[in-house]
Amino acid sequence: MIQLVKKYWLFLKGSSDSFSMENRAFNSICIISFFIIIPLGIFNFLVGLPLPGYMTLGVVPLLLILFYLSRFKKKYIVASIIYVLFSYILIGVSFFYNSGIDSPITLLFTLSLMMIVVVTPRKHHPFWVLLHLLFVANLYLINYYYPQWVPNTYSDTASRYLDHFVSFVFCIVFIYIVVIYLRNNYSMERKLAESRARALEKSSKTILLQNETLKEINTEKDKLFSIISHDLRSPLSSIQSYLEIINQSDITDKERTGIEKELLELTKSTHNMLNNLLQWSSKKLKHDQAILQKVDVIQAMDETLKQVKPFAKTKNIHLVSNPLSTNLSAQADYDMLLMVLRNLMNNAIKFTPHGGEVSISSSKKENKAIIKVKDNGVGISDDKKNSIFTFKISSAQGTNNEIGTGLGLVLCHDFIEAMKGSISFESQVGKGSEFTVKLTLA
């Protein structure tokens, strides 16, 4: 029942989103006045004051009309002006027909000013306060100089005291209701302001975070373009030079074959770099999404060995596979895992000298599937170790002048994180490197 009353009360006074605080206060006072004025009018009849009783009850239809204008027609300013002007008329008539200053009309003067301040816009308050003071002063002057204009309408002293007391109670109740209403509205407005401030602060933090993210993305993009422009220029220039030499008619078949071999290696390296770039771009567009499922790690290792074997053969590098067993499964995205292993193996082969060895092994520990790619190549210097998985890494050339941008390792790191795994490495200059990938066992 209480919830139902609250629901209808909120509907009648209007929501804070559609109505100002003064507008809602006016609507509320109209509703409260409606339920207070009716018993007050009946009381005037009971104490022998029929004219004030008729006047009081005559206000009820006007209140309903003003409430309708304010709440449903949204003509709050018009309704509030009519309300104030009519209150002056009502107080003035009551003053002359209800014993003047001997009646509790003084209390109504104070109450009416409070109501006027509550229901009217703040910019109108100085005008209404001044008008109120002048109006009341004139009524008192008339009562003082022309007392015959203000007859005594009380039948006896008891009715006069009773009228004063009831009017006092009425004013106290009305003031209490209005003050409680204002306090509740103040509290509501404060909470709303605090909520908006928190939302604004959260929004500001989100914007700052987005700005930082955009800066990082722009930095990555600039670095990426710098790497691509730098490392594409050299192979493309070489390809152009080789093609110009091949077009010459005075080269031997042996020279032509050697140039074609070099051209093929350059093309393969450039293709590998562009493939990494496409994989990285695709990953960014998909927002690091990985389709995790049960993946056969041994199968992924075998597939990787088949793909990198031709590259290893050109440098006479011995490939070794040391799987833990024929059955090892992990939670991973198969395509992502292949790309990671292929990049790690290609890097190992790229930075291992002719006749070296590159191994790929697997094992499991606790709930992790572990894959290791090890080489006995040139290793990684200490000044590059901290930036090996970032765009801060600088370009490097392999032992056979292969192109190395570092983009492949960045992609490996991001893909492993997308698969809820981890990647690390150990390396010593001149002794080689070992990269370790850990994934959750299926």
MIRO-618293 format. One record per residue (C-alpha): x, y, z; chain. Coordinates in pm, 1 decimal, padded with zeros to 6 digits, always signed. Each point is the difference from the previous one (the first is absolute). Layout:
# MIRO-618293
         u         v         w  mol
         X         Y         Z    A
...
This chain:
# MIRO-618293
         u         v         w  mol
  +00000.0  +00000.0  +00000.0    A
  +00280.9  +00240.2  +00094.2    A
  +00183.9  -00076.0  -00324.2    A
  -00317.8  +00068.7  -00196.4    A
  -00047.1  +00336.8  +00174.6    A
  +00364.1  +00092.3  -00072.4    A
  -00044.8  -00098.8  -00363.0    A
  -00304.9  +00223.6  -00047.1    A
  +00159.4  +00281.8  +00199.5    A
  +00305.0  -00001.4  -00227.5    A
  -00227.8  -00003.1  -00302.6    A
  -00209.0  +00295.5  +00122.9    A
  +00289.8  +00225.7  +00098.4    A
  +00203.9  -00088.4  -00312.8    A
  +00343.4  -00146.8  -00054.2    A
  +00324.9  +00192.1  +00051.5    A
  +00093.5  -00067.0  -00363.4    A
  -00302.4  +00187.7  -00138.5    A
  -00078.3  +00260.9  +00268.2    A
  +00208.3  +00252.9  +00192.7    A
  +00012.5  -00008.5  +00380.6    A
  -00228.9  +00306.5  +00024.2    A
  -00243.8  -00159.8  -00243.6    A
  -00009.5  -00320.3  +00204.1    A
  -00038.2  +00203.3  +00321.1    A
  -00296.7  +00187.3  -00150.0    A
  -00164.8  -00324.7  -00107.8    A
  +00053.5  -00146.8  +00347.3    A
  -00139.9  +00306.3  +00179.4    A
  -00308.8  -00006.0  -00221.0    A
  -00061.0  -00364.6  +00097.2    A
  +00069.3  +00058.5  +00371.0    A
  -00210.9  +00318.1  +00004.5    A
  -00288.3  -00190.0  -00155.7    A
  -00012.1  -00245.5  +00291.5    A
  +00055.2  +00267.8  +00269.0    A
  -00233.8  +00273.9  -00123.8    A
  -00309.4  -00220.4  -00011.1    A
  +00003.6  -00080.9  +00376.4    A
  +00100.6  +00362.9  +00073.3    A
  -00304.9  +00128.1  -00191.0    A
  -00226.8  -00240.8  +00188.2    A
  +00152.2  +00121.2  +00327.7    A
  -00087.5  +00363.3  -00086.8    A
  -00365.2  -00101.1  -00033.4    A
  +00012.8  -00182.0  +00334.1    A
  +00135.2  +00307.8  +00187.3    A
  -00264.3  +00228.0  -00151.9    A
  +00203.4  +00157.4  -00281.8    A
  -00199.2  -00085.1  -00314.2    A
  +00157.3  +00262.0  -00229.8    A
  +00363.0  -00114.5  +00065.2    A
  -00128.5  -00356.8  -00035.9    A
  -00146.7  +00067.7  -00345.5    A
  +00314.0  +00187.6  -00103.2    A
  +00225.2  -00281.6  +00119.5    A
  -00196.0  -00272.9  -00178.0    A
  -00018.0  +00221.7  -00310.5    A
  +00377.3  -00030.7  -00029.0    A
  -00021.6  -00377.4  -00062.6    A
  -00110.7  +00018.2  -00368.4    A
  +00261.8  +00268.5  -00065.2    A
  +00271.8  -00223.0  +00148.5    A
  -00105.4  -00286.5  -00228.4    A
  +00011.9  +00228.5  -00304.8    A
  +00343.4  +00138.3  +00092.9    A
  +00130.5  -00351.9  +00065.2    A
  -00125.6  -00112.2  -00341.2    A
  +00169.9  +00298.0  -00169.0    A
  +00328.9  -00062.3  +00177.5    A
  +00021.0  -00380.9  -00006.9    A
  -00161.4  -00100.2  -00327.7    A
  +00010.4  +00315.4  -00214.7    A
  +00347.0  +00091.5  +00132.9    A
  -00098.6  +00367.0  +00039.8    A
  +00159.0  +00028.0  +00341.0    A
  +00089.8  +00371.8  -00018.5    A
  -00355.0  +00099.7  -00090.3    A
  -00146.5  -00225.6  +00269.8    A
  +00237.9  +00133.3  +00269.6    A
  -00080.4  +00364.9  -00083.4    A
  -00374.4  -00069.6  +00017.7    A
  +00055.0  -00184.9  +00327.7    A
  +00187.4  +00291.5  +00159.0    A
  -00243.6  +00265.7  -00121.6    A
  -00300.1  -00199.7  +00117.8    A
  +00167.2  -00055.1  +00339.5    A
  +00018.9  +00378.8  +00038.9    A
  -00366.8  +00033.9  -00086.6    A
  -00095.8  -00280.1  +00240.4    A
  +00207.9  +00144.8  +00286.4    A
  -00133.6  +00349.8  -00063.5    A
  -00364.4  -00109.2  +00002.7    A
  +00060.5  -00219.8  +00306.8    A
  +00160.8  +00296.3  +00175.6    A
  -00310.4  +00219.0  -00042.5    A
  -00258.8  -00269.3  +00065.8    A
  +00175.6  -00187.8  +00279.8    A
  +00071.3  +00267.5  +00264.5    A
  +00321.4  +00146.8  -00148.2    A
  +00301.6  -00008.1  +00231.0    A
  -00207.7  -00169.2  +00271.4    A
  -00018.2  -00310.0  -00219.7    A
  +00290.0  -00245.7  -00067.4    A
  +00045.3  +00164.2  -00339.1    A
  +00351.1  +00110.1  +00107.0    A
  +00103.9  -00363.3  +00005.8    A
  -00139.1  -00044.0  -00351.2    A
  +00206.2  +00299.6  -00118.5    A
  +00318.0  -00177.5  +00111.2    A
  -00112.5  -00333.8  -00140.4    A
  -00095.5  +00149.5  -00334.4    A
  +00342.1  +00166.2  -00039.0    A
  +00172.4  -00331.3  +00067.8    A
  -00218.2  -00173.7  -00258.6    A
  +00063.7  +00277.4  -00253.6    A
  +00377.4  -00035.8  +00046.3    A
  -00024.1  -00377.2  -00037.4    A
  -00214.9  -00015.7  -00313.9    A
  +00130.9  +00294.6  -00202.7    A
  +00326.2  +00032.6  -00195.4    A
  +00284.7  +00146.0  +00203.7    A
  +00044.3  +00301.2  -00229.0    A
  -00358.7  +00110.3  +00086.2    A
  +00050.6  -00015.2  +00379.4    A
  +00108.3  +00364.9  +00058.1    A
  -00311.7  +00123.5  -00178.9    A
  -00238.0  -00228.7  +00193.3    A
  +00160.6  +00077.5  +00338.1    A
  -00026.6  +00376.4  -00059.2    A
  -00358.4  -00032.2  -00120.9    A
  -00086.8  -00213.5  +00302.6    A
  +00142.4  +00255.8  +00242.9    A
  -00186.2  +00287.8  -00167.9    A
  -00324.2  -00197.6  -00012.4    A
  +00010.0  -00096.1  +00368.6    A
  +00104.6  +00351.2  +00104.0    A
  -00299.4  +00148.7  -00184.4    A
  -00239.8  -00244.7  +00165.6    A
  +00134.3  +00093.8  +00343.2    A
  -00024.1  +00371.6  -00074.6    A
  -00361.4  -00038.7  -00115.3    A
  -00082.0  -00195.4  +00316.5    A
  +00163.2  +00273.5  +00209.6    A
  -00156.6  +00306.6  -00164.4    A
  -00334.2  -00152.7  -00104.0    A
  -00086.5  -00263.8  +00262.9    A
  -00368.9  +00020.8  -00100.4    A
  +00093.6  -00164.5  -00331.7    A
  +00111.8  -00311.0  +00187.4    A
  -00290.7  -00135.2  +00209.6    A
  +00041.3  -00256.5  +00277.0    A
  -00153.2  -00324.9  -00131.1    A
  +00063.1  -00223.3  +00302.5    A
  -00314.1  -00098.4  +00191.7    A
  +00194.5  -00037.3  +00327.6    A
  +00349.9  -00008.1  +00144.6    A
  +00019.8  -00379.3  -00003.5    A
  -00053.4  -00018.6  -00378.7    A
  +00271.8  +00265.9  -00050.2    A
  +00252.6  -00196.5  +00210.3    A
  -00094.9  -00323.3  -00172.7    A
  +00043.7  +00160.9  -00342.6    A
  +00344.6  +00127.6  +00099.2    A
  +00107.1  -00338.9  +00130.5    A
  -00126.1  -00198.3  -00300.3    A
  +00158.9  +00248.1  -00239.9    A
  +00327.1  -00029.2  +00191.4    A
  -00013.1  -00380.3  -00020.2    A
  -00082.6  +00025.4  -00370.0    A
  +00300.5  +00228.0  -00061.1    A
  +00234.6  -00221.0  +00202.8    A
  -00110.1  -00313.4  -00186.7    A
  +00025.7  +00171.8  -00335.5    A
  +00344.5  +00147.2  +00077.1    A
  +00122.0  -00338.3  +00123.5    A
  -00120.2  -00175.0  -00317.2    A
  +00160.7  +00262.1  -00224.6    A
  +00330.1  -00004.9  +00191.2    A
  +00014.2  -00381.2  -00008.0    A
  -00079.0  +00009.9  -00370.5    A
  +00278.3  +00250.8  -00063.6    A
  +00248.6  -00200.3  +00207.2    A
  -00087.6  -00318.8  -00186.4    A
  +00033.7  +00178.4  -00332.4    A
  +00331.8  +00150.2  +00106.8    A
  +00123.3  -00343.3  +00100.0    A
  -00124.8  -00146.6  -00326.7    A
  +00159.6  +00277.6  -00205.1    A
  +00327.0  -00041.3  +00191.0    A
  +00005.5  -00375.1  -00059.7    A
  -00084.5  +00059.2  -00364.4    A
  +00279.5  +00257.0  -00027.5    A
  +00243.2  -00238.0  +00170.3    A
  -00109.5  -00279.3  -00233.5    A
  +00051.3  +00225.4  -00301.0    A
  +00337.3  +00108.8  +00134.6    A
  +00104.8  -00362.7  +00045.2    A
  -00125.0  -00082.3  -00349.7    A
  +00186.9  +00301.1  -00136.8    A
  +00315.1  -00101.4  +00188.0    A
  -00034.4  -00354.5  -00129.0    A
  -00059.5  +00132.4  -00349.4    A
  +00306.6  +00224.8  +00030.1    A
  +00211.2  -00293.7  +00114.5    A
  -00134.3  -00207.1  -00288.4    A
  +00083.3  +00279.1  -00244.1    A
  +00350.3  +00037.3  +00146.9    A
  +00048.2  -00376.7  -00020.7    A
  -00123.8  +00001.3  -00358.7    A
  +00236.5  +00286.4  -00079.4    A
  +00290.1  -00193.4  +00149.9    A
  -00104.9  -00307.5  -00196.7    A
  -00022.6  +00205.6  -00317.9    A
  +00345.5  +00144.2  +00067.1    A
  +00137.7  -00349.5  +00045.6    A
  -00171.9  -00117.8  -00317.4    A
  +00133.5  +00299.1  -00191.9    A
  +00348.1  -00067.0  +00137.3    A
  -00026.5  -00364.4  -00106.7    A
  -00130.6  +00105.3  -00339.9    A
  +00282.0  +00251.0  -00051.2    A
  +00257.0  -00255.6  +00109.3    A
  -00155.4  -00263.4  -00224.0    A
  -00001.2  +00224.9  -00304.2    A
  +00356.8  +00102.2  +00077.1    A
  +00104.8  -00366.1  +00013.4    A
  -00188.8  -00091.2  -00316.6    A
  +00125.9  +00300.0  -00198.3    A
  +00357.1  -00060.8  +00112.4    A
  +00006.7  -00375.6  -00054.4    A
  -00197.7  -00005.7  -00323.3    A
  +00221.1  +00260.4  -00161.5    A
  +00311.8  -00217.6  +00012.5    A
  -00144.6  -00326.0  -00145.7    A
  -00202.1  +00184.5  -00262.8    A
  +00310.8  +00190.3  -00107.3    A
  +00189.9  -00328.3  -00013.8    A
  -00276.9  -00168.9  -00197.7    A
  +00000.9  +00292.3  -00241.7    A
  +00379.0  -00024.0  -00035.9    A
  -00012.6  -00378.1  -00055.4    A
  -00269.5  +00035.1  -00264.7    A
  +00206.5  +00267.3  -00178.0    A
  +00304.5  -00231.2  +00001.8    A
  -00204.3  -00296.7  -00126.2    A
  -00122.5  +00213.5  -00288.5    A
  +00358.2  +00053.0  -00108.5    A
  +00104.3  -00236.5  -00275.2    A
  +00367.7  -00031.5  +00096.9    A
  -00037.6  -00208.2  +00319.7    A
  +00070.6  -00369.5  +00013.7    A
  -00253.0  -00270.3  +00081.3    A
  +00181.4  -00067.2  +00326.9    A
  -00023.5  +00368.0  +00098.0    A
  -00365.9  +00008.8  -00099.1    A
  -00071.0  -00308.8  +00213.8    A
  +00176.6  +00154.5  +00300.7    A
  -00191.3  +00326.1  -00038.0    A
  -00331.3  -00183.3  -00032.6    A
  +00079.6  -00192.4  +00321.4    A
  +00074.0  +00322.8  +00186.0    A
  -00313.0  +00154.3  -00143.9    A
  -00205.9  -00295.7  +00121.6    A
  +00138.0  +00032.9  +00354.0    A
  -00074.5  +00372.2  +00007.8    A
  -00351.9  -00062.9  -00124.0    A
  -00059.0  -00268.4  +00264.1    A
  +00126.3  +00224.6  +00281.1    A
  -00210.0  +00291.7  -00118.9    A
  -00303.4  -00227.5  -00031.7    A
  +00053.4  -00125.1  +00355.4    A
  +00017.0  +00355.7  +00133.6    A
  -00315.8  +00103.6  -00185.4    A
  -00176.6  -00312.6  +00124.3    A
  +00084.5  +00099.3  +00359.0    A
  -00132.4  +00347.3  -00067.9    A
  -00328.9  -00139.0  -00129.8    A
  -00029.0  -00231.8  +00300.2    A
  +00062.8  +00290.8  +00237.3    A
  -00255.6  +00222.0  -00178.2    A
  -00258.4  -00279.5  +00002.9    A
  +00056.8  -00053.5  +00372.9    A
  -00052.3  +00369.7  +00075.3    A
  -00321.2  +00010.2  -00202.9    A
  -00133.8  -00304.8  +00185.9    A
  +00087.6  +00159.2  +00338.3    A
  +00227.2  -00284.4  +00114.4    A
  -00274.8  -00258.9  -00024.6    A
  +00118.6  -00360.3  +00001.1    A
  -00214.2  -00309.4  -00049.8    A
  +00128.3  -00225.8  +00276.7    A
  -00050.9  -00372.0  -00044.0    A
  +00183.0  -00327.9  +00047.4    A
  +00309.7  +00010.4  -00224.6    A
  +00248.0  -00282.7  -00067.0    A
  +00335.4  +00158.6  +00083.3    A
  +00202.6  -00279.4  -00168.9    A
  -00196.4  +00046.3  -00321.8    A
  +00064.6  +00375.9  +00009.1    A
  +00372.9  -00064.2  +00049.7    A
  +00012.4  -00243.9  -00292.3    A
  -00187.3  +00242.1  -00226.3    A
  +00242.5  +00278.5  +00095.2    A
  +00303.3  -00215.6  -00076.6    A
  -00137.5  -00074.7  -00348.0    A
  -00046.6  +00372.7  -00068.2    A
  +00346.4  +00113.4  +00113.6    A
  +00199.1  -00297.7  -00132.4    A
  +00070.6  +00161.3  -00344.5    A
  +00134.6  +00314.9  +00168.9    A
  +00223.8  -00205.6  +00232.4    A
  +00128.8  -00203.0  -00294.7    A
  +00132.7  +00313.0  -00175.4    A
  +00229.9  +00058.9  +00300.7    A
  +00075.1  -00367.4  +00064.7    A
  -00154.2  +00031.9  +00348.3    A
  -00086.4  -00322.3  +00182.8    A
  -00359.4  -00005.4  +00133.7    A
  -00068.8  -00207.8  +00312.6    A
  -00342.6  -00089.3  +00138.3    A
  -00027.2  -00127.2  +00359.0    A
  -00369.2  -00046.8  +00082.2    A
  -00087.0  -00122.0  +00348.5    A
  -00230.5  -00268.0  -00134.6    A
  -00241.1  -00061.3  -00280.9    A
  -00284.5  +00143.0  +00208.5    A
  +00015.9  +00360.5  +00125.4    A
  -00297.4  +00237.3  -00032.4    A
  -00041.6  +00363.7  +00103.1    A
  -00272.1  +00263.2  +00006.2    A
  +00095.7  +00213.1  -00300.3    A
  -00096.6  +00147.1  -00335.1    A
  +00158.2  -00233.7  -00256.3    A
  +00070.8  +00265.7  -00265.7    A
  +00146.5  +00237.5  +00258.2    A
  +00219.2  -00275.0  +00146.2    A
  +00130.5  -00093.1  -00345.6    A
  +00084.9  +00364.1  -00069.3    A
  +00183.9  +00030.3  +00334.3    A
  +00203.3  -00319.4  -00048.8    A
  +00077.7  +00086.8  -00361.5    A
  +00130.3  +00344.7  +00098.8    A
  +00209.5  -00138.7  +00284.4    A
  +00152.0  -00268.3  -00225.6    A
  +00062.6  +00245.4  -00284.2    A
  +00169.3  +00239.9  +00240.3    A
  +00215.4  -00278.8  +00141.1    A
  +00105.0  -00108.3  -00350.3    A
  +00053.4  +00361.4  -00108.3    A
  +00245.5  +00076.0  +00282.1    A
  +00179.2  -00336.0  -00003.9    A
  +00310.5  -00032.3  -00220.2    A
  +00042.2  -00261.5  -00274.5    A
  +00029.2  -00351.9  +00135.7    A
  -00163.8  +00091.3  +00333.3    A
  -00283.2  -00170.2  +00185.2    A
  -00355.4  +00104.1  +00086.5    A
  -00218.2  -00218.1  +00221.0    A
  -00368.1  +00003.7  +00098.3    A
  -00111.0  -00199.6  +00302.5    A
  -00309.8  -00045.4  +00211.6    A
  -00076.6  -00105.0  +00356.2    A
  -00258.5  +00053.9  +00267.9    A
  +00023.6  +00125.0  +00355.5    A
  -00291.0  +00020.5  +00241.6    A
  -00284.9  +00131.6  -00217.6    A
  +00218.6  +00153.8  -00272.1    A
  +00105.0  -00121.2  -00343.0    A
  +00352.6  +00129.6  -00064.9    A
  +00155.2  +00050.6  -00345.8    A
  +00363.6  +00106.2  -00035.9    A
  +00185.2  +00123.3  -00309.9    A
  +00377.1  -00001.3  +00044.9    A
  +00289.7  +00095.5  -00226.7    A
  +00378.5  +00033.1  +00022.8    A
  +00005.4  +00326.9  -00193.5    A
  +00124.1  +00350.3  +00066.7    A
  -00219.1  +00062.4  +00306.9    A
  -00156.6  +00324.5  +00120.5    A
  +00199.6  +00283.6  +00152.1    A
  -00092.1  +00132.7  +00344.5    A
  -00102.0  +00342.9  -00132.0    A
  -00271.8  -00161.1  -00216.7    A
  -00143.5  -00248.6  +00249.0    A
  -00242.3  +00241.5  +00171.3    A
  -00155.9  +00107.8  -00328.6    A
  -00007.1  -00333.9  -00181.0    A
  -00383.4  -00028.5  +00004.7    A
  -00070.5  +00369.0  -00073.0    A
  +00017.1  +00236.1  -00292.9    A
  +00306.2  +00156.0  +00161.4    A
  +00212.8  -00281.4  -00140.0    A
  +00220.9  +00110.4  -00286.4    A
  +00038.9  -00179.3  -00333.4    A
  +00268.1  -00267.3  -00028.2    A
  +00144.9  -00214.7  -00275.4    A
  +00040.0  -00375.9  +00017.9    A
  +00322.8  -00192.9  -00045.8    A
  -00065.5  -00013.8  -00374.4    A
  -00112.1  +00367.1  -00021.2    A
  -00367.9  -00098.8  +00039.2    A
  -00243.7  +00278.1  +00085.2    A
  -00102.2  +00018.5  +00368.5    A
  -00249.2  +00264.1  +00118.1    A
  -00095.7  -00134.2  +00344.3    A
  -00367.4  +00011.7  -00097.9    A
  -00027.4  -00379.8  +00012.6    A
  +00095.2  -00013.2  +00370.4    A
  -00249.6  +00277.7  +00083.1    A
  -00267.5  -00202.7  -00173.7    A
  +00106.2  -00317.9  +00184.2    A
  -00030.0  +00177.5  +00335.8    A
  -00344.5  +00145.8  -00079.3    A
  -00134.7  -00331.1  -00135.6    A
  +00124.0  -00198.5  +00301.1    A
  -00166.4  +00250.2  +00235.3    A
  -00322.0  -00028.8  -00201.7    A
  +00016.8  -00377.5  +00061.0    A
  +00038.7  +00060.8  +00378.9    A
  +00358.3  -00124.8  -00009.9    A
  +00348.3  +00143.7  +00055.5    A
  +00322.7  +00028.5  -00195.0    A
  +00352.4  +00056.9  +00129.9    A
  +00358.8  -00044.9  -00113.1    A
  +00357.9  -00048.5  +00111.8    A
  +00294.8  +00100.4  -00213.8    A
  +00373.9  +00046.5  +00005.2    A
  +00196.6  +00179.8  -00267.6    A
  +00192.3  -00250.4  -00213.3    A
  -00167.1  -00303.7  +00161.3    A
  -00357.8  +00026.7  -00127.2    A
  -00354.1  +00053.9  +00128.8    A
  -00283.4  -00207.5  +00143.9    A
  -00362.6  +00117.0  -00021.5    A
  -00258.9  -00166.1  +00228.1    A
  -00375.2  -00001.1  -00064.7    A
  -00239.5  -00109.7  +00275.8    A
  -00365.2  -00083.6  -00065.8    A
  -00270.6  -00151.3  +00217.6    A
  -00039.7  -00374.0  -00040.2    A
  -00321.6  -00109.9  -00162.6    A
